[in-house]
Amino acid sequence: MTTASELYDFINSFAPFDSAMDFDNVGIIVGSPETASERVMLALDATPAVIREAASNGARILITHHPIIFRPLKRLSSDHPAYLAAAAGLTVLCAHTNLDIAAGGVNDLLLRQLGLTPLTATGDDCCALGLLPNAQPDQSLAVLLRDFLHCEGLRYTRRNAPIRTVAVACGAGGSSIGYAIRSHADALITGEIKHHELLLAEEADIAVFDIGHFTSEKWIVPHLTQLCAERFPQTQFQEAVSDEHGYQYCTGKGEA
């Protein structure tokens, strides 16, 4: 068996919880550090479906990337994930922006998955910089990202020249456009971006590839599962199969 405290200490060793952004909520958010379990479930989100799956599989600890409680609660309804987790006897450990910016964390992993040579580590902007093996036109890079990341939908903007230097900001990383501009990046790959951020990118002739929040971060779950399994071989670590983005895509005229 492994305790939530041991898992916290392990994650803290390579993604320190005190490095999380000021707005974030990380650590053991529901339950007790003393909770011990023979089975641990991992997911990107602590959705009701994931909580039910964890409980039905005998897990007493759930590790997620996104915090189960992000903003302060004024009331706790019986259908809130934190209520459901507590009712199921689950302890929930969340590693969010501390894992985004860690060496070997979410941004670093995405950058390497895409075959980029790292130029900088992820900094305070939650953004890393990498170099493509060969310069690519914007449309070719869009196809490469779609196929490699298995994107059902991908938005991108055009650029007047080939792309070589790429900024990578997982999740809602559109605010990193300032970093991309300062770093003279040719493109920004992110999971979410606002309209005014797109306009800033267009003014700077930086192509933006919006691959979707879930797609940009899903890679960390199997990676963290493997790391935990290697560190705690006496415990069974399992990825939640119900951990899904929930979107539906309209793929063509007359289709929905």
C-alpha positions as CSV (number, residue, x, y, z in Angstrom):
1,M,0.0,0.0,0.0
2,T,1.0,3.6,-0.6
3,T,-0.1,6.7,1.3
4,A,-1.2,10.0,-0.1
5,S,1.6,11.6,1.9
6,E,4.2,9.4,0.1
7,L,2.7,10.2,-3.3
8,Y,2.8,13.9,-2.4
9,D,6.4,13.7,-1.4
10,F,7.3,11.9,-4.6
11,I,5.6,14.4,-6.9
12,N,7.1,17.2,-4.8
13,S,10.6,15.9,-5.5
14,F,10.4,16.7,-9.2
15,A,7.4,19.2,-9.4
16,P,7.6,21.2,-6.1
17,F,4.1,22.2,-5.0
18,D,5.4,25.5,-3.8
19,S,6.4,26.4,-7.4
20,A,2.7,26.5,-8.4
21,M,1.2,29.8,-9.6
22,D,-0.3,32.1,-7.0
23,F,-3.8,31.5,-8.4
24,D,-3.5,27.8,-8.3
25,N,-4.8,25.2,-5.8
26,V,-2.6,22.1,-5.5
27,G,-1.7,19.3,-3.1
28,I,-4.0,17.1,-1.1
29,I,-7.3,18.9,-1.6
30,V,-9.8,16.3,-0.4
31,G,-9.1,13.7,2.3
32,S,-6.2,12.9,4.5
33,P,-2.4,12.5,3.9
34,E,-2.6,9.3,5.9
35,T,-5.0,7.6,3.4
36,A,-3.4,4.4,2.2
37,S,-4.4,2.4,-0.8
38,E,-3.4,-0.6,-2.9
39,R,-4.9,1.0,-5.9
40,V,-4.5,4.6,-7.2
41,M,-6.3,6.1,-10.1
42,L,-4.9,9.0,-12.2
43,A,-6.8,11.4,-14.5
44,L,-6.6,14.9,-16.0
45,D,-9.9,15.9,-14.3
46,A,-11.8,14.7,-11.2
47,T,-15.2,14.5,-12.9
48,P,-18.1,12.6,-11.4
49,A,-17.4,9.8,-13.9
50,V,-13.8,9.5,-12.9
51,I,-14.7,9.5,-9.2
52,R,-17.2,6.7,-9.7
53,E,-14.7,4.8,-11.7
54,A,-12.0,5.2,-9.0
55,A,-14.4,4.1,-6.2
56,S,-15.7,1.1,-8.2
57,N,-12.2,-0.1,-8.8
58,G,-11.3,0.0,-5.2
59,A,-9.0,3.0,-5.3
60,R,-8.9,5.2,-2.2
61,I,-6.5,7.8,-3.8
62,L,-7.1,9.8,-6.9
63,I,-4.3,11.9,-8.5
64,T,-5.5,14.6,-11.0
65,H,-3.8,17.4,-12.9
66,H,-6.7,19.9,-12.6
67,P,-7.7,20.9,-9.1
68,I,-10.9,19.3,-7.8
69,I,-11.5,22.7,-6.1
70,F,-10.1,25.6,-8.0
71,R,-11.9,28.7,-6.7
72,P,-13.1,29.2,-3.1
73,L,-16.5,27.5,-2.5
74,K,-19.4,29.4,-0.9
75,R,-21.6,26.3,-0.9
76,L,-21.0,22.6,-1.5
77,S,-23.8,20.8,-3.3
78,S,-24.2,17.0,-3.3
79,D,-23.3,16.8,-7.0
80,H,-20.0,18.7,-6.7
81,P,-16.9,16.5,-7.4
82,A,-15.4,17.3,-4.0
83,Y,-18.5,16.2,-2.2
84,L,-18.7,13.0,-4.3
85,A,-15.0,12.2,-3.6
86,A,-15.4,12.7,0.1
87,A,-18.6,10.6,0.1
88,A,-16.8,7.8,-1.7
89,G,-13.9,7.9,0.8
90,L,-11.4,9.2,-1.8
91,T,-8.4,11.3,-1.1
92,V,-7.7,13.6,-4.0
93,L,-4.1,14.9,-4.8
94,C,-3.8,17.5,-7.4
95,A,-0.6,18.6,-9.2
96,H,-1.4,21.5,-11.6
97,T,0.9,24.4,-12.6
98,N,3.7,23.0,-10.6
99,L,3.6,20.0,-12.9
100,D,3.1,22.2,-16.0
101,I,6.4,24.0,-15.5
102,A,8.5,21.1,-14.0
103,A,11.4,19.6,-15.9
104,G,9.8,16.5,-17.5
105,G,6.4,18.0,-16.8
106,V,3.5,18.8,-19.0
107,N,5.1,21.5,-21.2
108,D,8.4,19.7,-21.4
109,L,6.7,16.4,-22.3
110,L,4.5,18.0,-25.0
111,L,7.6,19.7,-26.5
112,R,9.5,16.4,-26.7
113,Q,6.5,14.5,-27.9
114,L,6.4,16.9,-30.9
115,G,10.1,16.2,-31.7
116,L,11.2,19.7,-30.8
117,T,14.7,20.4,-29.5
118,P,14.3,22.3,-26.2
119,L,15.8,25.8,-26.3
120,T,14.6,26.9,-22.9
121,A,13.0,25.3,-19.8
122,T,9.4,26.4,-18.9
123,G,9.6,29.6,-16.9
124,D,7.3,32.0,-15.1
125,D,5.3,32.4,-18.3
126,C,4.3,28.7,-18.2
127,C,5.8,28.5,-21.7
128,A,8.8,26.6,-23.2
129,L,10.7,27.2,-26.4
130,G,11.8,24.6,-28.9
131,L,13.2,24.1,-32.3
132,L,11.7,22.1,-35.1
133,P,14.1,19.7,-37.0
134,N,13.2,21.5,-40.2
135,A,11.3,24.6,-41.0
136,Q,7.6,24.0,-41.8
137,P,4.9,26.0,-43.5
138,D,2.0,26.7,-41.2
139,Q,-0.4,24.3,-43.0
140,S,2.1,21.4,-42.9
141,L,2.7,21.9,-39.2
142,A,-1.1,22.0,-38.6
143,V,-1.4,18.6,-40.4
144,L,1.5,17.2,-38.5
145,L,0.0,18.3,-35.2
146,R,-3.4,17.0,-36.1
147,D,-2.2,13.6,-37.1
148,F,0.5,13.1,-34.3
149,L,-1.7,14.3,-31.5
150,H,-4.9,12.6,-32.8
151,C,-6.8,15.9,-32.8
152,E,-10.4,15.7,-33.7
153,G,-10.3,19.4,-34.2
154,L,-7.5,22.0,-34.5
155,R,-7.5,25.7,-35.1
156,Y,-4.6,27.6,-36.5
157,T,-3.6,30.9,-37.9
158,R,-1.4,31.7,-40.9
159,R,2.1,33.0,-41.1
160,N,4.0,34.7,-43.9
161,A,7.1,32.6,-43.5
162,P,8.1,29.0,-42.6
163,I,8.1,28.0,-38.9
164,R,11.2,26.8,-37.0
165,T,11.2,28.3,-33.5
166,V,8.1,27.3,-31.5
167,A,6.7,28.3,-28.1
168,V,4.8,25.6,-26.3
169,A,2.2,26.5,-23.6
170,C,-0.1,23.7,-22.5
171,G,-3.6,24.2,-21.3
172,A,-5.0,27.8,-21.3
173,G,-1.6,29.1,-22.5
174,G,-2.8,32.0,-24.7
175,S,-1.5,34.5,-22.2
176,S,2.0,33.3,-23.1
177,I,1.8,35.1,-26.4
178,G,3.9,37.9,-24.8
179,Y,6.6,35.5,-24.1
180,A,6.5,34.1,-27.6
181,I,6.8,37.7,-29.0
182,R,9.7,38.5,-26.7
183,S,11.4,35.2,-27.7
184,H,11.0,35.9,-31.4
185,A,9.1,32.6,-31.8
186,D,7.5,31.8,-35.2
187,A,4.6,30.0,-33.6
188,L,2.7,29.3,-30.4
189,I,1.3,25.8,-29.7
190,T,-1.3,25.9,-26.9
191,G,-4.5,24.3,-25.7
192,E,-6.6,27.5,-25.4
193,I,-6.3,31.1,-26.5
194,K,-8.5,34.2,-26.4
195,H,-9.4,36.4,-29.3
196,H,-7.4,39.4,-28.3
197,E,-4.4,37.1,-27.8
198,L,-4.8,35.9,-31.3
199,L,-4.8,39.5,-32.6
200,L,-1.5,40.1,-30.8
201,A,-0.1,37.0,-32.4
202,E,-1.3,38.2,-35.8
203,E,0.3,41.6,-35.4
204,A,3.6,39.9,-34.5
205,D,3.3,37.4,-37.5
206,I,3.3,34.5,-35.1
207,A,1.2,31.5,-36.1
208,V,-1.0,30.0,-33.4
209,F,-2.0,26.4,-33.2
210,D,-4.9,25.7,-30.8
211,I,-4.8,22.0,-30.2
212,G,-7.4,21.9,-27.4
213,H,-6.9,22.1,-23.7
214,F,-7.4,18.3,-23.1
215,T,-5.2,17.3,-26.0
216,S,-2.3,19.6,-24.9
217,E,-2.2,18.0,-21.4
218,K,-3.5,14.4,-21.7
219,W,0.1,13.1,-22.2
220,I,1.0,13.7,-18.6
221,V,-1.4,11.1,-17.3
222,P,0.2,8.0,-18.7
223,H,3.6,9.5,-18.0
224,L,2.8,10.2,-14.3
225,T,1.2,6.8,-14.0
226,Q,4.4,5.1,-15.2
227,L,6.6,7.2,-12.9
228,C,4.4,6.3,-9.8
229,A,4.3,2.6,-10.7
230,E,8.1,2.5,-11.0
231,R,8.5,4.3,-7.6
232,F,5.8,2.3,-5.8
233,P,5.8,-1.2,-7.3
234,Q,3.7,-2.6,-4.4
235,T,0.7,-0.4,-5.6
236,Q,-1.4,-0.6,-8.7
237,F,-1.7,2.6,-10.6
238,Q,-4.4,2.9,-13.3
239,E,-5.4,5.6,-15.8
240,A,-9.1,6.4,-15.7
241,V,-10.8,5.3,-18.9
242,S,-13.7,7.8,-18.2
243,D,-11.3,10.7,-18.4
244,E,-12.5,12.4,-21.6
245,H,-12.9,15.9,-22.9
246,G,-16.6,15.6,-23.7
247,Y,-16.5,17.6,-26.9
248,Q,-18.3,16.7,-30.1
249,Y,-17.0,18.0,-33.4
250,C,-19.0,18.9,-36.5
251,T,-16.7,17.4,-39.3
252,G,-18.5,18.4,-42.4
253,K,-21.6,20.0,-44.1
254,G,-24.7,18.5,-42.8
255,E,-22.9,16.5,-40.1
256,A,-23.1,17.0,-36.3
